[in-house]
């Protein structure tokens, strides 16, 4: 299994800030579009959705759309407040 970090674009994502004011920034391996090209339109086998505390409405809409259209065909997991993002897709309705 290959683990790939995704984001809307391949630019550093600011991680959570520690009590000392330090941040752990993450650099995605691929954008959503690049993963789609690599998988030839197939869904990833496993998608883990983290919390997105500093995201704006536009970013959240793009991510929830991708989850609903692509990631929902495989195993979909959420971590912490990532469950709220999955719920916004409507995939949890009636569950």
C-alpha positions in Angstrom: 0.0 0.0 0.0 1.3 3.5 -0.8 0.3 6.3 1.4 -0.1 9.7 -0.3 -0.9 13.1 1.2 -3.3 15.1 -0.8 -4.4 18.7 -0.9 -6.1 21.1 -3.3 -2.6 22.1 -4.5 1.0 21.1 -3.9 1.8 23.9 -1.5 2.7 23.7 2.2 -0.3 23.2 4.5 0.0 24.8 7.9 -0.4 22.3 10.7 -1.6 22.9 14.2 0.3 25.3 16.4 2.0 24.0 19.6 1.9 25.8 22.9 5.3 27.3 22.1 4.0 28.8 18.9 5.7 26.3 16.6 3.9 24.7 13.6 4.3 21.4 11.8 3.8 22.2 8.1 2.9 19.4 5.7 3.7 19.4 2.0 1.3 17.3 0.0 2.6 14.6 -2.3 -0.1 15.2 -4.9 -3.1 17.4 -5.7 -6.5 15.9 -6.1 -6.2 16.3 -9.8 -2.8 14.6 -9.9 -4.1 11.6 -8.0 -7.0 11.3 -10.4 -4.6 11.2 -13.3 -2.5 8.5 -11.5 -5.5 6.4 -10.7 -7.0 6.9 -14.2 -10.3 8.1 -12.6 -10.5 5.2 -10.1 -11.1 5.7 -6.4 -8.3 5.3 -3.9 -8.6 2.1 -1.9 -8.6 4.0 1.5 -9.2 7.6 2.2 -8.5 9.2 5.6 -10.1 12.6 6.1 -8.5 14.7 8.8 -9.8 17.9 10.4 -9.5 21.1 8.3 -9.7 23.8 11.0 -8.3 26.7 9.0 -10.1 26.0 5.7 -12.5 28.5 4.1 -15.9 27.6 2.6 -14.5 27.3 -0.9 -11.8 24.9 0.1 -14.3 22.8 2.1 -16.7 22.7 -0.8 -14.0 21.4 -3.2 -12.8 18.8 -0.7 -16.3 17.5 0.1 -17.1 17.3 -3.6 -14.0 15.2 -4.2 -14.9 12.9 -1.2 -18.4 12.4 -2.5 -17.5 11.9 -6.1 -14.3 9.9 -5.7 -13.3 8.7 -2.3 -16.7 7.3 -1.4 -16.1 4.3 -3.7 -13.4 3.0 -1.4 -13.0 2.7 2.3 -13.6 6.1 3.9 -12.3 6.9 7.3 -12.3 10.2 9.2 -10.2 11.4 12.1 -11.5 13.8 14.8 -13.3 16.7 13.2 -12.8 15.1 9.8 -16.1 13.4 10.5 -17.9 16.8 10.1 -16.3 17.1 6.7 -17.6 13.6 5.7 -21.0 14.5 7.1 -21.1 17.6 4.9 -20.9 15.3 1.8 -24.2 13.7 2.8 -22.6 10.2 2.8 -23.6 9.8 6.5 -27.3 10.6 6.0 -29.5 7.9 7.3 -26.7 6.1 9.1 
